[in-house]
């Protein structure tokens, strides 16, 4: 689906154009064309391939999707694949494919609800920067995608903090571990979006920089720095999840030990009178105290005294 087709010259918008006008604007010096598509069909991509002379392998990647985030060079053009992560009870993962040439930008958004109209508005408000042409548009799109990762990470951090509070509130251990694994899965999804992009983005501001990105090293370095922060935060949160799982399991073990000690204490309290009653229940004729008038009170008192002593010691030791 077509979102828009716009021609720019010297950093300023010229006009919304029709598809048949694209080649004419591409031929004008100092002019570039920015086309945005959403959930593009194979036919639409084929049309854009003919208009911009796109590399067939890049078009194939954009058409099939499910690409690992990457930046690839095809002659003087670039192909960039990124994941768009949208927050929710389940993370929604879409894709952004960007074709960048000297005088064109083609952005293809797949399976993502939120649009990037704010990026176009931002670029048009900054004509001095837009004079850099298609390279600056690439930076603005990458920056927007990366910036949208931060709210997702913030949401996961708050979710993790809530779960950590439940760990020490004697909540259901099974439910807590399941919640921690769900958070870990979401962090893994976010890691798969940022880690490969961090590696690829490093090629845009250091060493041999692609021609379309020349002069924009500081801007792409800023995107790289954001990705470094994201990856460090994600790694830290994943470590926190692993620690939280271990703490939860340790608390379960401690709880089981407490129950075991309590049961052992009660068993000891029951065992003493059982032993005494068992001894005097053997019915041997020559047993002491059998014909003693105070034999029964003595046996009951002995049971009570020993149990009272054991109860006092167990309570002092924290077993009861």
C-alpha positions, 0 to 999 in steps of 0.5 A: 500500500502506498503511503506517499511519494514526495520529491525534495530539492535542496532540502525542501519539499517540491511536491507529492508526485505520481509514479510516472514522474519519479524518473523525471525527478531522479534526473534533476540535479540536487533532487531526490525522491522519498517513497514510503510503502506499507505492507507492500505487495510483490507487484508494488515492489516490482514497480519500485524495482523498475523505477529505482533500479533496485538490486533483485536480492535486496527486493527479494529480502524485503518481499519475503521478510523475516530478515535479521537486522542488517545493512548491505551495500549493493554498488552505490546503494544501501539496503537496511533491514530493521525490526520494529518492536511495539509494546503490548502484552505480547510484543508485536514485531514488524519490519522496516526495509529501506532502500537508499541510493544517491537520489532516492529513499524507498521505505517499506514498513511490514506488519507494523501499526504505528506510522513514521509520518512524524519522521517525514515531518521532522525532516521537512522541518530541518531543511539544512540537514535535509540538504544531505539528501537520502543519507539524512532520511536514512539516519532519521528513519533509523533513529526513529526505529531505535528510539521506539525500543526505549519505551519497550525496554522501560515497560519490561523494566517496570514489569520486572520490578512488579514481579520482584516485589511479588517474589518477597510477598509469598505469592505463587512461586510457579506463577512468578517463575512463568512471569519471569520467563515471559519477561526473559522471552520479551527481552530476547526478542528486543535483543534480536532486534538491537544486537545485529543492528549495533554491529551493522550501524558501526559501519556507517560512521567509522572506516570506509563509510558508504557514499550516501552516508558521507558527512553524516558520521556524527548522526549515525554515531548517535544512533550507534550510541543509543544501540550500545545503551540499549544492548547494555540495558537489555543484558543487565535486565536479562541478568536480573531476570536470571538472578530473580529466578535463582532467588525465587527458587532459593526461597522455595527451597528455604520454605520447604526446609522450614516446613520440613523442620516444623514437621520434624518438630511435631513428629518429635513431640508426638514420638515422646508420648508414643514411646512412653505409652508403648513401653508401658503398653507391653503388659509384662508382669514384672515391669516397675510402676505397674502396681504403683498408685502414682504410676499413671500420673507419673507417666502422663507427667513425664510425657508432658514435661519432656514435650514441654522441654522439647517445645521450648527448645524447638521454639527457641531454635525457630522450628516452631 
